[in-house]
Amino acid sequence: MKRATAVLRHYTTADAVMRQNMRTMHAHYTTHQAAFAAFNPEFDPAFGTDWLAAIDAADTTPDNTVRTGELMEDTTEVTDVMEQARTAVQSVFYYVGRAFPHNAGRLEQYGRSTYVAARDNHDRMRTLLKTAFTSATRDKAPLAAKGYSAPQLATLGTLVEQLATTNTTQEVTKGTNVEGTDHYVTTQNLAYGYGQEASAAAKLLFAEDAATLALFRLGGPAASSPESHEVSVGPGDVASITFDTALLATTRLHLRLAVPTAGQVALVGRVVAAGDKLTLRATLTAGTSELTVPAAELGLAGQVLQVQNDGPEAVRVEMALA
C-alpha cells in the first residue's frame, strides 16, 4: 500500500492568522484595485471577488486532522483512471501557462506543486483534481481563449467522480485520513495564493511608496499582531493551548468555532497547567459560535486555555487576544 504524504502549507503562520491577514490584505487590494489593474489588467474586480470567495472557503472548510479514515490499495481500474487524471491535469497546467505566462502564483492555485506527490497516489490526486477543476472553472474564459475546450474542462470534473467511484471497489485498510487534511490545507493554500500574487505585484507597483507596500506584506503588518491560536478537538477529547502573552484578569479573549455545525459543544476555560480541571468556562455552540470574554471569566490565573469537546462532532476553536 502506498503511504500518503501530507500537503505542505505555503505559509508559516497559524491558519487563523493567515486567513485574517488575507482578509486585511484583500481590503487593501479593494482600496487600491484601480492601481493594480493599471499595472496588470489581470488584477480586475473579479480577482478580488475570487480571492474573497477563496478566503471564505478556507474559513469554513473543516479541518479533518482529528478524523480517522481509510486508505485504499490501487487496482487496475484505479490505475487506468489515474493515468487519465495525470493527462488531464498536465493538460490544464499547459493551458494555464499559456493563459497566464510567467505567473507562478496562478499556476500554484491549480495545485501544481502537489503534482509530483499526487501522480501515484489516488487520494492526493483526487484532491488535486478538485483544486484544478475549481480553478479552471473560475478561469474558463481566459483558458478557452488559449484553446482549452469545454469538453476538456468537463472531463476534468468527471475524473473527480470517477476516481471516487473506483475507490469504493477496492480493499480497505484502516489508516490516517490524509485526504480530508490535504483538502483542508489545499483550500488554505488557495486563499494564500491570491495574497502571494498581490504581494508580488505590490513590490513593483509600490516600490517607491513604503507605507502602501507594507500593506501587502505576506507576513501581515510589521507591527506584531495580537497572539492567536487554533486547535482541533475530537468528540470527548480535551486539548490545551499555552499563551505567551500574560493573561491578566482584565485581558479579553475572543473565542470562535471556525466551522459551527449542529451538535457541537466546546467548553473553553483557563487552567494553571494543562490537565487541570476546568472550574469556570465559556460554552461555544453552533448557536453561540463567537464570544469575547475577560480572562477572569474563564477561571483561575494561568497561561493555559483548555478546550473540552462535549459534543458528538469534531470542533475547531480559534482563540485570540481581543
Secondary structure, 3 states (H helix, E strand, C coil): CCCCCCCCCCCCCCHHHHHHHHHHHHHHHHHCHHHHHHHCCCCCHHHHHHHHHHHHHHHHCCCHHHCEEEEECCCHHHHHHHHHHHHHHHHHHHHHHHHCCCCHHHHHCCCHHHHHHHCCCHHHHHHHHHHHHHHHHHCHHHHHHCCCCHHHHHHHHHHHHHHHHHHCCCCEEEEECHHHHHHHHHHHHHHHHHHHHHHHHHHHHCCCCHHHHHCCCCCCCCCCCCCEEEEEECCCCEEEEECCCCCCCCCEEEEEECCCCCCCEEEEEEECCCCCCCCCCEEEECCCCEEEEEHHHHECCCCEEEEEECCCCCEEEEEEEC
